[in-house]
Amino acid sequence: MLMFTRYFGGDFSNEALIAYRHKLPDRISVALREEKGKFFAQVELDGVTLTTQARRPQEIYDMVNDVVYTYYEIPRQYAPLVSRYAPPKELVDRYGIKLPAEKIVFRAA
């Protein structure tokens, strides 16, 4: 617990962190497309398809994660400590998307 407070600031509960991590799926399905200069992502979670959009490819990373955290009701202060979506390597390379160095990612379905 002290470690989380030291590195991330704030008050974190180990029990809550474990519970939030277990709420999230091991895999998510994300379909990305570009249309008229905008980027769209369809995210499938528990059989529900949610859509988000971004003006730039870099924003898609944040928007998909926001959809997941909102759907599963993960508080913002726990977001850096739970799984994150990472776009496929081909998209990262093609658009120069910058990803954080974290190693906890959702697997592509």
Secondary structure by P-SEA (a helix, b strand, c coil): caaaaaaccccccaaaaaaaaaacccbbbbbbbccccbbbbbbbcccbbbbbbbccccaaaaaaaaaaaaaaccccccccccbbbbccaaaaaaacccccccccccccc
